[in-house]
Amino acid sequence: MNNRYPFELKPLPYDYNALEPHIDEATMKLHHDKHLKAYVDKLNETISPYPKFHNWYLETFLCNLFSLPEEIQTPVRNNAGGVYNHNLFFSLLDSSAKKPVPIGNLAGKIDKDFGSYENFKDLFKEAALKQFGSGYAWLVIDRNQNLKIISTANQNTPLELNLYPVLVIDVWEHAYYLKYNNRRNEYIDNFFDVINFEKAEELYNKFFV
């Protein structure tokens, strides 16, 4: 897929119903085909009049927002962030494992930094529940090579904060409301049953090992 202008809608790496019953098919179609596509289209529309930036990668925009003309900084943050966050979120979901758990180097680091995976889950859920309104909860690596749990509002990304993502949950209402209504806590609990820890381990090793 093209990671530079013109950006393209990245296909899901599984069928729309692959995450049932944890995340329903209708939500996945709406989330991917409508919400993510809107961010892709709006990002292209925003960047189109600025050929100087047509060779920038998606991550380049998010790490260099204040190098952009002031009039497009906010729409780029919102729409490039929407593309980046959604692509990462969808890639970190997988229905093939039953009760997935961290593996490899990430498993050891979670135990070291949080005491246990169960304790990590409690802290991660707390961050996701406390995120007011729209946003995300993240497991990230900081510049000191420590794991941290953070939340971000709207489509802001950890890249702006010089943090590198390992795991993310989308807590915008469109990510869960069709199935769970206002039961965000139930959605978060079920999210832990569809995490792609092979992908999380890949991200961890990319930035840490």
MDTraj code that builds the backbone (N, CA, C; nanometers):
import mdtraj as md
import numpy as np

residues = "MET ASN ASN ARG TYR PRO PHE GLU LEU LYS PRO LEU PRO TYR ASP TYR ASN ALA LEU GLU PRO HIS ILE ASP GLU ALA THR MET LYS LEU HIS HIS ASP LYS HIS LEU LYS ALA TYR VAL ASP LYS LEU ASN GLU THR ILE SER PRO TYR PRO LYS PHE HIS ASN TRP TYR LEU GLU THR PHE LEU CYS ASN LEU PHE SER LEU PRO GLU GLU ILE GLN THR PRO VAL ARG ASN ASN ALA GLY GLY VAL TYR ASN HIS ASN LEU PHE PHE SER LEU LEU ASP SER SER ALA LYS LYS PRO VAL PRO ILE GLY ASN LEU ALA GLY LYS ILE ASP LYS ASP PHE GLY SER TYR GLU ASN PHE LYS ASP LEU PHE LYS GLU ALA ALA LEU LYS GLN PHE GLY SER GLY TYR ALA TRP LEU VAL ILE ASP ARG ASN GLN ASN LEU LYS ILE ILE SER THR ALA ASN GLN ASN THR PRO LEU GLU LEU ASN LEU TYR PRO VAL LEU VAL ILE ASP VAL TRP GLU HIS ALA TYR TYR LEU LYS TYR ASN ASN ARG ARG ASN GLU TYR ILE ASP ASN PHE PHE ASP VAL ILE ASN PHE GLU LYS ALA GLU GLU LEU TYR ASN LYS PHE PHE VAL".split()
xyz = np.array([
    [0.0837, -0.1200, 0.0000],
    [0.0000, 0.0000, 0.0000],
    [0.0871, 0.1249, 0.0000],
    [0.0355, 0.2287, -0.0624],
    [0.1087, 0.3539, -0.0716],
    [0.1084, 0.4254, 0.0626],
    [0.2272, 0.4536, 0.1168],
    [0.2401, 0.5247, 0.2435],
    [0.2757, 0.6714, 0.2213],
    [0.2575, 0.7171, 0.0961],
    [0.2764, 0.8573, 0.0607],
    [0.1577, 0.9017, -0.0262],
    [0.1495, 1.0298, -0.0472],
    [0.0403, 1.0837, -0.1268],
    [0.0434, 1.0267, -0.2693],
    [-0.0717, 0.9895, -0.3282],
    [-0.2033, 0.9853, -0.2655],
    [-0.2178, 0.8613, -0.1775],
    [-0.2628, 0.8826, -0.0552],
    [-0.2809, 0.7727, 0.0380],
    [-0.4008, 0.6884, -0.0038],
    [-0.3948, 0.5599, 0.0305],
    [-0.4987, 0.4654, -0.0092],
    [-0.5597, 0.3993, 0.1139],
    [-0.6827, 0.3540, 0.0980],
    [-0.7499, 0.2796, 0.2042],
    [-0.6886, 0.1406, 0.2130],
    [-0.6254, 0.1120, 0.3240],
    [-0.5599, -0.0176, 0.3440],
    [-0.6649, -0.1232, 0.3776],
    [-0.6689, -0.2347, 0.3055],
    [-0.7694, -0.3380, 0.3348],
    [-0.7500, -0.3967, 0.4746],
    [-0.8588, -0.4437, 0.5323],
    [-0.8466, -0.5185, 0.6573],
    [-0.7676, -0.6467, 0.6326],
    [-0.6890, -0.6903, 0.7309],
    [-0.6117, -0.8145, 0.7133],
    [-0.6921, -0.9406, 0.7464],
    [-0.8238, -0.9279, 0.7540],
    [-0.9125, -1.0395, 0.7879],
    [-1.0523, -1.0020, 0.7396],
    [-1.1453, -1.0967, 0.7445],
    [-1.2831, -1.0697, 0.7035],
    [-1.3526, -0.9793, 0.8059],
    [-1.4561, -0.9115, 0.7603],
    [-1.5290, -0.8203, 0.8488],
    [-1.5863, -0.8918, 0.9715],
    [-1.6218, -1.0188, 0.9562],
    [-1.6836, -1.0924, 1.0668],
    [-1.5837, -1.1755, 1.1463],
    [-1.4552, -1.1580, 1.1189],
    [-1.3532, -1.2443, 1.1791],
    [-1.3416, -1.2264, 1.3303],
    [-1.3828, -1.1121, 1.3813],
    [-1.3659, -1.0833, 1.5236],
    [-1.4926, -1.1093, 1.6042],
    [-1.5952, -1.1620, 1.5394],
    [-1.7180, -1.1985, 1.6103],
    [-1.6873, -1.3048, 1.7161],
    [-1.7527, -1.3022, 1.8314],
    [-1.8569, -1.2096, 1.8748],
    [-1.8024, -1.0851, 1.9464],
    [-1.6713, -1.0712, 1.9538],
    [-1.6130, -0.9640, 2.0332],
    [-1.6334, -0.8272, 1.9694],
    [-1.6086, -0.8199, 1.8379],
    [-1.6359, -0.6990, 1.7608],
    [-1.7175, -0.7422, 1.6398],
    [-1.8330, -0.6824, 1.6230],
    [-1.9289, -0.7323, 1.5253],
    [-1.8984, -0.6852, 1.3828],
    [-1.9532, -0.7585, 1.2866],
    [-1.9298, -0.7315, 1.1455],
    [-1.9788, -0.5926, 1.1049],
    [-2.0949, -0.5526, 1.1535],
    [-2.1494, -0.4216, 1.1158],
    [-2.0576, -0.3087, 1.1609],
    [-2.0039, -0.3221, 1.2812],
    [-1.9118, -0.2202, 1.3318],
    [-1.7860, -0.2154, 1.2473],
    [-1.7316, -0.3308, 1.2107],
    [-1.6088, -0.3335, 1.1325],
    [-1.6291, -0.2704, 0.9949],
    [-1.7432, -0.2963, 0.9325],
    [-1.7706, -0.2361, 0.8020],
    [-1.7816, -0.0849, 0.8134],
    [-1.8554, -0.0377, 0.9130],
    [-1.8707, 0.1061, 0.9330],
    [-1.7379, 0.1710, 0.9684],
    [-1.6647, 0.1080, 1.0585],
    [-1.5395, 0.1635, 1.1095],
    [-1.4358, 0.1744, 0.9980],
    [-1.4204, 0.0675, 0.9215],
    [-1.3183, 0.0647, 0.8166],
    [-1.3637, 0.1363, 0.6899],
    [-1.4790, 0.0984, 0.6374],
    [-1.5207, 0.1449, 0.5053],
    [-1.5685, 0.2901, 0.5059],
    [-1.6195, 0.3373, 0.6172],
    [-1.6712, 0.4733, 0.6246],
    [-1.5764, 0.5668, 0.6990],
    [-1.5476, 0.5345, 0.8249],
    [-1.4673, 0.6259, 0.9070],
    [-1.3231, 0.6348, 0.8579],
    [-1.2561, 0.5211, 0.8411],
    [-1.1177, 0.5251, 0.7958],
    [-1.1091, 0.5836, 0.6546],
    [-1.1984, 0.5443, 0.5668],
    [-1.1949, 0.5976, 0.4305],
    [-1.2109, 0.7498, 0.4298],
    [-1.2938, 0.8018, 0.5184],
    [-1.3126, 0.9472, 0.5253],
    [-1.1825, 1.0167, 0.5642],
    [-1.1060, 0.9579, 0.6561],
    [-0.9774, 1.0163, 0.6941],
    [-0.8779, 1.0123, 0.5774],
    [-0.8755, 0.9015, 0.5050],
    [-0.7865, 0.8902, 0.3891],
    [-0.8213, 0.9964, 0.2851],
    [-0.9491, 1.0074, 0.2542],
    [-0.9919, 1.1032, 0.1517],
    [-0.9630, 1.2468, 0.1943],
    [-0.9902, 1.2785, 0.3195],
    [-0.9689, 1.4149, 0.3669],
    [-0.8210, 1.4484, 0.3737],
    [-0.7379, 1.3515, 0.4095],
    [-0.5931, 1.3753, 0.4115],
    [-0.5432, 1.4067, 0.2706],
    [-0.5857, 1.3284, 0.1730],
    [-0.5450, 1.3543, 0.0350],
    [-0.5919, 1.4914, -0.0120],
    [-0.7138, 1.5258, 0.0238],
    [-0.7683, 1.6572, -0.0133],
    [-0.6867, 1.7704, 0.0485],
    [-0.6429, 1.7502, 0.1727],
    [-0.5653, 1.8531, 0.2422],
    [-0.4267, 1.8698, 0.1817],
    [-0.3622, 1.7593, 0.1473],
    [-0.2250, 1.7619, 0.0979],
    [-0.2170, 1.7977, -0.0499],
    [-0.3216, 1.7721, -0.1244],
    [-0.3195, 1.7889, -0.2691],
    [-0.2627, 1.9234, -0.3169],
    [-0.3010, 2.0379, -0.2581],
    [-0.2494, 2.1664, -0.3088],
    [-0.1043, 2.1965, -0.2700],
    [-0.0390, 2.1036, -0.2000],
    [0.0961, 2.1290, -0.1485],
    [0.1927, 2.0238, -0.2025],
    [0.2329, 2.0319, -0.3271],
    [0.3202, 1.9294, -0.3876],
    [0.4527, 1.9125, -0.3150],
    [0.4957, 2.0138, -0.2426],
    [0.6197, 2.0048, -0.1660],
    [0.6173, 1.8867, -0.0693],
    [0.4976, 1.8487, -0.0250],
    [0.4853, 1.7438, 0.0769],
    [0.4348, 1.6111, 0.0202],
    [0.4255, 1.6000, -0.1113],
    [0.3704, 1.4785, -0.1699],
    [0.4614, 1.3578, -0.1522],
    [0.5887, 1.3803, -0.1229],
    [0.6801, 1.2670, -0.1030],
    [0.6988, 1.2332, 0.0445],
    [0.6251, 1.3009, 0.1331],
    [0.6359, 1.2708, 0.2758],
    [0.5581, 1.1437, 0.3087],
    [0.6163, 1.0616, 0.3957],
    [0.5468, 0.9443, 0.4465],
    [0.4454, 0.9865, 0.5531],
    [0.3511, 0.8998, 0.5777],
    [0.2470, 0.9288, 0.6775],
    [0.3086, 0.9656, 0.8119],
    [0.4061, 0.8852, 0.8560],
    [0.4699, 0.9110, 0.9846],
    [0.5475, 1.0425, 0.9841],
    [0.6005, 1.0823, 0.8684],
    [0.6743, 1.2085, 0.8576],
    [0.5838, 1.3261, 0.8906],
    [0.4623, 1.3229, 0.8400],
    [0.3662, 1.4288, 0.8728],
    [0.3429, 1.4371, 1.0232],
    [0.3239, 1.3218, 1.0868],
    [0.2868, 1.3198, 1.2281],
    [0.4023, 1.3571, 1.3194],
    [0.5236, 1.3365, 1.2744],
    [0.6411, 1.3723, 1.3542],
    [0.6894, 1.5142, 1.3271],
    [0.6332, 1.5783, 1.2249],
    [0.6817, 1.7112, 1.1843],
    [0.5660, 1.8074, 1.1581],
    [0.4640, 1.7996, 1.2414],
    [0.3453, 1.8803, 1.2186],
    [0.3763, 2.0296, 1.2131],
    [0.4677, 2.0753, 1.2981],
    [0.4928, 2.2186, 1.3069],
    [0.5870, 2.2685, 1.1975],
    [0.6297, 2.1774, 1.1102],
    [0.7035, 2.2178, 0.9906],
    [0.6097, 2.2452, 0.8738],
    [0.4815, 2.2133, 0.8921],
    [0.3823, 2.2345, 0.7873],
    [0.3293, 2.3775, 0.7918],
    [0.2735, 2.4264, 0.6817],
    [0.2059, 2.5559, 0.6866],
    [0.0983, 2.5557, 0.7946],
    [0.0867, 2.6645, 0.8652],
    [-0.0032, 2.6702, 0.9814],
    [-0.1462, 2.6319, 0.9456],
    [-0.1895, 2.6680, 0.8252],
    [-0.3287, 2.6467, 0.7889],
    [-0.3645, 2.4992, 0.7695],
    [-0.2646, 2.4116, 0.7556],
    [-0.2973, 2.2695, 0.7399],
    [-0.2497, 2.1845, 0.8571],
    [-0.1918, 2.2453, 0.9588],
    [-0.1417, 2.1658, 1.0713],
    [-0.2544, 2.0882, 1.1397],
    [-0.3648, 2.1540, 1.1690],
    [-0.4740, 2.0856, 1.2379],
    [-0.5408, 1.9803, 1.1516],
    [-0.5775, 2.0094, 1.0255],
    [-0.6368, 1.9027, 0.9447],
    [-0.5422, 1.7861, 0.9182],
    [-0.4127, 1.8127, 0.9084],
    [-0.3191, 1.7012, 0.8918],
    [-0.3109, 1.6191, 1.0195],
    [-0.3025, 1.6857, 1.1351],
    [-0.3014, 1.6103, 1.2615],
    [-0.4251, 1.5212, 1.2720],
    [-0.5408, 1.5773, 1.2415],
    [-0.6650, 1.5022, 1.2557],
    [-0.6746, 1.3876, 1.1565],
    [-0.6410, 1.4135, 1.0312],
    [-0.6651, 1.3134, 0.9277],
    [-0.5491, 1.2163, 0.9088],
    [-0.4251, 1.2649, 0.9143],
    [-0.3122, 1.1714, 0.9130],
    [-0.3152, 1.0857, 1.0390],
    [-0.3508, 1.1483, 1.1509],
    [-0.3655, 1.0716, 1.2745],
    [-0.4753, 0.9680, 1.2633],
    [-0.5867, 1.0056, 1.2005],
    [-0.6950, 0.9099, 1.1825],
    [-0.6542, 0.7911, 1.0980],
    [-0.5753, 0.8146, 0.9940],
    [-0.5280, 0.7043, 0.9099],
    [-0.4292, 0.6175, 0.9872],
    [-0.3324, 0.6811, 1.0507],
    [-0.2291, 0.6070, 1.1237],
    [-0.2898, 0.5252, 1.2372],
    [-0.3725, 0.5890, 1.3195],
    [-0.4289, 0.5220, 1.4365],
    [-0.5172, 0.4053, 1.3974],
    [-0.6011, 0.4245, 1.2957],
    [-0.6905, 0.3166, 1.2545],
    [-0.6142, 0.2013, 1.1919],
    [-0.5180, 0.2303, 1.1056],
    [-0.4399, 0.1221, 1.0452],
    [-0.3693, 0.0389, 1.1517],
    [-0.3155, 0.1065, 1.2520],
    [-0.2460, 0.0347, 1.3584],
    [-0.3441, -0.0468, 1.4418],
    [-0.4554, 0.0140, 1.4779],
    [-0.5573, -0.0557, 1.5574],
    [-0.6040, -0.1825, 1.4869],
    [-0.6402, -0.1716, 1.3591],
    [-0.6895, -0.2889, 1.2869],
    [-0.5820, -0.3965, 1.2755],
    [-0.4561, -0.3562, 1.2613],
    [-0.3486, -0.4552, 1.2469],
    [-0.3210, -0.5293, 1.3765],
    [-0.3638, -0.4729, 1.4885],
    [-0.3379, -0.5327, 1.6194],
    [-0.4549, -0.6162, 1.6702],
    [-0.5475, -0.6486, 1.5803],
    [-0.6607, -0.7342, 1.6146],
    [-0.6474, -0.8670, 1.5426],
    [-0.6867, -0.9749, 1.6111],
    [-0.6743, -1.1092, 1.5535],
    [-0.7695, -1.2008, 1.6294],
    [-0.8429, -1.2814, 1.5572],
    [-0.9388, -1.3715, 1.6217],
    [-0.8877, -1.5142, 1.6339],
    [-0.7686, -1.5409, 1.5839],
    [-0.7232, -1.6798, 1.5734],
    [-0.6775, -1.7396, 1.7064],
    [-0.6306, -1.6554, 1.7979],
    [-0.5807, -1.7067, 1.9259],
    [-0.6906, -1.7026, 2.0308],
    [-0.6975, -1.8047, 2.1120],
    [-0.7918, -1.8066, 2.2237],
    [-0.7184, -1.7562, 2.3480],
    [-0.7775, -1.6551, 2.4117],
    [-0.7164, -1.5928, 2.5287],
    [-0.5707, -1.5560, 2.5001],
    [-0.5478, -1.4682, 2.4058],
    [-0.4104, -1.4334, 2.3682],
    [-0.3349, -1.3681, 2.4832],
    [-0.2065, -1.3924, 2.4871],
    [-0.1196, -1.3344, 2.5897],
    [0.0072, -1.2840, 2.5216],
    [0.0770, -1.1917, 2.5849],
    [0.2025, -1.1419, 2.5275],
    [0.3022, -1.2539, 2.5058],
    [0.3896, -1.2351, 2.4070],
    [0.4906, -1.3351, 2.3749],
    [0.6280, -1.2694, 2.3689],
    [0.7306, -1.3516, 2.3736],
    [0.8664, -1.3081, 2.3452],
    [0.9183, -1.1983, 2.4351],
    [0.9925, -1.1068, 2.3742],
    [1.0542, -0.9980, 2.4498],
    [0.9512, -0.9068, 2.5146],
    [0.8384, -0.8855, 2.4465],
    [0.7348, -0.7990, 2.5023],
    [0.6772, -0.8579, 2.6300],
    [0.6576, -0.9883, 2.6330],
    [0.6033, -1.0519, 2.7530],
    [0.6928, -1.0265, 2.8737],
    [0.8238, -1.0435, 2.8540],
    [0.9168, -1.0200, 2.9636],
    [0.9191, -0.8755, 3.0085],
    [0.9093, -0.7828, 2.9119],
    [0.9129, -0.6409, 2.9458],
    [0.7856, -0.5977, 3.0179],
    [0.6711, -0.6512, 2.9792],
    [0.5460, -0.6215, 3.0497],
    [0.5550, -0.6689, 3.1940],
    [0.6067, -0.7898, 3.2151],
    [0.6230, -0.8397, 3.3519],
    [0.7171, -0.7503, 3.4318],
    [0.8239, -0.7052, 3.3684],
    [0.9228, -0.6217, 3.4371],
    [0.8666, -0.4848, 3.4734],
    [0.7977, -0.4223, 3.3787],
    [0.7535, -0.2839, 3.3988],
    [0.6200, -0.2721, 3.4698],
    [0.5355, -0.3782, 3.4633],
    [0.4025, -0.3697, 3.5237],
    [0.3763, -0.4763, 3.6292],
    [0.4708, -0.5662, 3.6497],
    [0.4543, -0.6693, 3.7516],
    [0.3963, -0.7983, 3.6991],
    [0.2988, -0.7890, 3.6099],
    [0.2364, -0.9062, 3.5487],
    [0.1465, -0.8589, 3.4354],
    [0.1078, -0.9531, 3.3495],
    [0.0158, -0.9180, 3.2423],
    [-0.1203, -0.8784, 3.2986],
    [-0.1649, -0.9467, 3.4030],
    [-0.2944, -0.9132, 3.4630],
    [-0.2942, -0.7713, 3.5179],
    [-0.1846, -0.7313, 3.5797],
    [-0.1765, -0.5943, 3.6310],
    [-0.1740, -0.4939, 3.5158],
    [-0.1015, -0.5284, 3.4097],
    [-0.1023, -0.4427, 3.2907],
    [-0.2434, -0.4253, 3.2374],
    [-0.3193, -0.5350, 3.2276],
    [-0.4556, -0.5269, 3.1755],
    [-0.5411, -0.4323, 3.2585],
    [-0.5273, -0.4403, 3.3888],
    [-0.6046, -0.3518, 3.4769],
    [-0.5699, -0.2053, 3.4511],
    [-0.4423, -0.1753, 3.4380],
    [-0.3979, -0.0366, 3.4162],
    [-0.4370, 0.0134, 3.2774],
    [-0.4271, -0.0747, 3.1791],
    [-0.4637, -0.0376, 3.0421],
    [-0.6142, -0.0107, 3.0328],
    [-0.6926, -0.0968, 3.0952],
    [-0.8378, -0.0771, 3.0961],
    [-0.8733, 0.0531, 3.1660],
    [-0.8064, 0.0820, 3.2770],
    [-0.8324, 0.2065, 3.3490],
    [-0.8075, 0.3282, 3.2600],
    [-0.6966, 0.3262, 3.1861],
    [-0.6654, 0.4381, 3.0966],
    [-0.7701, 0.4509, 2.9859],
    [-0.8156, 0.3380, 2.9323],
    [-0.9162, 0.3408, 2.8258],
    [-1.0510, 0.3903, 2.8775],
    [-1.0858, 0.3523, 2.9987],
    [-1.2121, 0.3972, 3.0570],
    [-1.2088, 0.5454, 3.0915],
    [-1.0941, 0.5940, 3.1362],
    [-1.0829, 0.7327, 3.1810],
    [-1.0680, 0.8317, 3.0667],
    [-1.0380, 0.7824, 2.9452],
    [-1.0263, 0.8747, 2.8328],
    [-1.1617, 0.9403, 2.8077],
    [-1.1703, 1.0693, 2.8356],
    [-1.2968, 1.1405, 2.8235],
    [-1.3286, 1.1651, 2.6762],
    [-1.4479, 1.1267, 2.6353],
    [-1.4867, 1.1480, 2.4972],
    [-1.4093, 1.0566, 2.4032],
    [-1.3743, 1.1106, 2.2868],
    [-1.3113, 1.0303, 2.1826],
    [-1.1604, 1.0229, 2.2017],
    [-1.1029, 0.9090, 2.1655],
    [-0.9583, 0.8958, 2.1748],
    [-0.9138, 0.7513, 2.1794],
    [-0.7946, 0.7316, 2.2345],
    [-0.7301, 0.6001, 2.2353],
    [-0.6548, 0.5801, 2.3658],
    [-0.6351, 0.4535, 2.4027],
    [-0.5387, 0.4170, 2.5064],
    [-0.4282, 0.3370, 2.4393],
    [-0.3055, 0.3591, 2.4863],
    [-0.1867, 0.3056, 2.4197],
    [-0.0916, 0.2399, 2.5188],
    [-0.0224, 0.1386, 2.4706],
    [0.1016, 0.0918, 2.5321],
    [0.2135, 0.1405, 2.4422],
    [0.3059, 0.2173, 2.4990],
    [0.4112, 0.2809, 2.4189],
    [0.5483, 0.2565, 2.4815],
    [0.6511, 0.2807, 2.4015],
    [0.7892, 0.2786, 2.4475],
    [0.8404, 0.4217, 2.4484],
    [0.9026, 0.4636, 2.5590],
    [0.9588, 0.5985, 2.5626],
    [1.1065, 0.5950, 2.5237],
    [1.1697, 0.7115, 2.5239],
    [1.3086, 0.7204, 2.4778],
    [1.4056, 0.6523, 2.5733],
    [1.3614, 0.6243, 2.6958],
    [1.4441, 0.5506, 2.7917],
    [1.4186, 0.4007, 2.7853],
    [1.3435, 0.3596, 2.6832],
    [1.3138, 0.2181, 2.6581],
    [1.2284, 0.1570, 2.7675],
    [1.1415, 0.2394, 2.8261],
    [1.0440, 0.1913, 2.9227],
    [0.9066, 0.1837, 2.8579],
    [0.8271, 0.0872, 2.9007],
    [0.6886, 0.0798, 2.8568],
    [0.6032, 0.1719, 2.9433],
    [0.5105, 0.2414, 2.8789],
    [0.4173, 0.3282, 2.9492],
    [0.2775, 0.3117, 2.8907],
    [0.1781, 0.3368, 2.9728],
    [0.0402, 0.3402, 2.9277],
    [-0.0036, 0.4856, 2.9248],
    [-0.0538, 0.5301, 2.8093],
    [-0.1011, 0.6675, 2.7964],
    [-0.2352, 0.6666, 2.7242],
    [-0.3021, 0.7798, 2.7259],
    [-0.4204, 0.7990, 2.6431],
    [-0.4023, 0.9259, 2.5618],
    [-0.4671, 0.9312, 2.4467],
    [-0.4634, 1.0497, 2.3619],
    [-0.6056, 1.0839, 2.3200],
    [-0.6310, 1.2127, 2.3006],
    [-0.7627, 1.2583, 2.2592],
    [-0.7734, 1.2602, 2.1073],
    [-0.8966, 1.2498, 2.0598],
    [-0.9271, 1.2657, 1.9178],
    [-0.8397, 1.1743, 1.8331],
    [-0.7677, 1.2275, 1.7324],
    [-0.6789, 1.1454, 1.6502],
    [-0.5323, 1.1819, 1.6736],
    [-0.5006, 1.2364, 1.7893],
    [-0.3603, 1.2605, 1.8234],
    [-0.2877, 1.1278, 1.8362],
    [-0.1576, 1.1288, 1.8101],
    [-0.0790, 1.0055, 1.8130],
    [0.0375, 1.0178, 1.9106],
    [0.0907, 0.9058, 1.9580],
    [0.2098, 0.9093, 2.0431],
    [0.3335, 0.9613, 1.9707],
    [0.3345, 0.9551, 1.8380],
    [0.4518, 0.9989, 1.7624],
    [0.4835, 1.1460, 1.7894],
    [0.3805, 1.2274, 1.8104],
    [0.4018, 1.3690, 1.8422],
    [0.4777, 1.3872, 1.9728],
    [0.4666, 1.2874, 2.0609],
    [0.5260, 1.2939, 2.1940],
    [0.6588, 1.2198, 2.2009],
    [0.7116, 1.1805, 2.0863],
    [0.8342, 1.1003, 2.0797],
    [0.8189, 0.9679, 2.1540],
    [0.7007, 0.9104, 2.1425],
    [0.6704, 0.7795, 2.1980],
    [0.6343, 0.6862, 2.0834],
    [0.6632, 0.5572, 2.1000],
    [0.6453, 0.4612, 1.9920],
    [0.5427, 0.3558, 2.0327],
    [0.4396, 0.3362, 1.9529],
    [0.3275, 0.2499, 1.9919],
    [0.3571, 0.1011, 1.9785],
    [0.3037, 0.0264, 2.0751],
    [0.3121, -0.1193, 2.0740],
    [0.1724, -0.1811, 2.0686],
    [0.0762, -0.1144, 2.1322],
    [-0.0614, -0.1652, 2.1390],
    [-0.1543, -0.0462, 2.1520],
    [-0.2748, -0.0576, 2.0938],
    [-0.3696, 0.0537, 2.0998],
    [-0.5120, 0.0008, 2.0982],
    [-0.5992, 0.0680, 2.1711],
    [-0.7428, 0.0428, 2.1620],
    [-0.8123, 0.1728, 2.1264],
    [-0.9007, 0.1655, 2.0309],
    [-0.9812, 0.2789, 1.9868],
    [-1.1042, 0.2882, 2.0773],
    [-1.1217, 0.4005, 2.1466],
    [-1.2391, 0.4176, 2.2318],
    [-1.3316, 0.5293, 2.1819],
    [-1.3170, 0.5661, 2.0533],
    [-1.4225, 0.6465, 1.9923],
    [-1.5514, 0.5635, 1.9956],
    [-1.6651, 0.6292, 2.0104],
    [-1.7910, 0.5546, 2.0190],
    [-1.8183, 0.4721, 1.8937],
    [-1.7732, 0.5193, 1.7764],
    [-1.8009, 0.4432, 1.6549],
    [-1.7301, 0.3080, 1.6545],
    [-1.6306, 0.2904, 1.7422],
    [-1.5569, 0.1639, 1.7484],
    [-1.6349, 0.0543, 1.8211],
    [-1.7382, 0.0923, 1.8965],
    [-1.8052, -0.0093, 1.9771],
    [-1.9550, 0.0121, 1.9980],
    [-2.0105, 0.1284, 1.9622],
    [-2.1439, 0.1636, 2.0086],
    [-2.2542, 0.0785, 1.9468],
    [-2.2373, 0.0317, 1.8228],
    [-2.3419, -0.0499, 1.7609],
    [-2.3679, -0.1771, 1.8410],
    [-2.2628, -0.2357, 1.8962],
    [-2.2766, -0.3606, 1.9717],
    [-2.2915, -0.3371, 2.1221],
    [-2.2132, -0.2451, 2.1754],
    [-2.2036, -0.2314, 2.3208],
    [-2.2782, -0.1101, 2.3765],
    [-2.3316, -0.0236, 2.2902],
    [-2.3933, 0.1005, 2.3366],
    [-2.2955, 0.1759, 2.4267],
    [-2.3353, 0.2081, 2.5478],
    [-2.2468, 0.2847, 2.6367],
    [-2.1611, 0.1960, 2.7264],
    [-2.1557, 0.0659, 2.6998],
    [-2.0819, -0.0277, 2.7845],
    [-1.9358, -0.0379, 2.7383],
    [-1.8644, 0.0732, 2.7516],
    [-1.7246, 0.0750, 2.7080],
    [-1.6422, -0.0284, 2.7839],
    [-1.6734, -0.0493, 2.9116],
    [-1.5960, -0.1451, 2.9919],
    [-1.6053, -0.2862, 2.9344],
    [-1.7229, -0.3236, 2.8847],
    [-1.7401, -0.4573, 2.8261],
    [-1.6622, -0.4693, 2.6951],
    [-1.6669, -0.3651, 2.6149],
    [-1.5891, -0.3620, 2.4897],
    [-1.4403, -0.3780, 2.5189],
    [-1.3895, -0.3090, 2.6202],
    [-1.2475, -0.3186, 2.6540],
    [-1.2127, -0.4604, 2.6994],
    [-1.2971, -0.5190, 2.7842],
    [-1.2713, -0.6561, 2.8294],
    [-1.2618, -0.7517, 2.7118],
    [-1.3506, -0.7369, 2.6136],
    [-1.3498, -0.8267, 2.4982],
    [-1.2353, -0.7967, 2.4025],
    [-1.1879, -0.6731, 2.4025],
    [-1.0707, -0.6380, 2.3218],
    [-0.9511, -0.7262, 2.3569],
    [-0.9340, -0.7583, 2.4853],
    [-0.8197, -0.8400, 2.5268],
    [-0.8244, -0.9816, 2.4685],
    [-0.9405, -1.0243, 2.4187],
    [-0.9531, -1.1571, 2.3594],
    [-0.9240, -1.1587, 2.2098],
    [-0.8974, -1.0420, 2.1510],
    [-0.8700, -1.0380, 2.0068],
    [-0.7423, -0.9604, 1.9747],
    [-0.6516, -0.9512, 2.0715],
    [-0.5249, -0.8821, 2.0471],
    [-0.4322, -0.9705, 1.9649],
    [-0.3686, -0.9113, 1.8665],
    [-0.2677, -0.9794, 1.7854],
    [-0.1310, -0.9542, 1.8500],
    [-0.0915, -1.0413, 1.9396],
    [0.0335, -1.0191, 2.0113],
    [0.1565, -1.0474, 1.9248],
    [0.1401, -1.1190, 1.8163],
    [0.2530, -1.1321, 1.7230],
    [0.2861, -0.9966, 1.6620],
    [0.1833, -0.9205, 1.6260],
    [0.2058, -0.7861, 1.5729],
    [0.2622, -0.6946, 1.6811],
    [0.2110, -0.7029, 1.8033],
    [0.2627, -0.6204, 1.9123],
    [0.4096, -0.6523, 1.9394],
    [0.4451, -0.7787, 1.9347],
    [0.5847, -0.8187, 1.9539],
    [0.6722, -0.7634, 1.8413],
    [0.6203, -0.7653, 1.7194],
    [0.6931, -0.7093, 1.6055],
    [0.7194, -0.5597, 1.6256],
    [0.6190, -0.4862, 1.6703],
    [0.6361, -0.3435, 1.6942],
    [0.7344, -0.3188, 1.8074],
    [0.7253, -0.3989, 1.9114],
    [0.8168, -0.3853, 2.0244],
    [0.9614, -0.4073, 1.9798],
    [0.9843, -0.5130, 1.9066],
    [1.1200, -0.5452, 1.8637],
    [1.1731, -0.4417, 1.7652],
    [1.0865, -0.3835, 1.6864],
    [1.1278, -0.2831, 1.5895],
    [1.1897, -0.1621, 1.6589],
    [1.1327, -0.1214, 1.7702],
    [1.1769, 0.0008, 1.8353],
    [1.2668, -0.0221, 1.9564],
    [1.2741, -0.1449, 2.0032],
    [1.3462, -0.1674, 2.1296],
    [1.4677, -0.2555, 2.1145],
    [1.4538, -0.3683, 2.0448],
    [1.5626, -0.4663, 2.0390],
    [1.6705, -0.4190, 1.9411],
])
top = md.Topology()
chain = top.add_chain()
for i, resn in enumerate(residues, 1):
    res = top.add_residue(resn, chain, resSeq=i)
    for name in ("N", "CA", "C"):
        top.add_atom(name, md.element.get_by_symbol(name[0]), res)
traj = md.Trajectory(xyz[None], top)
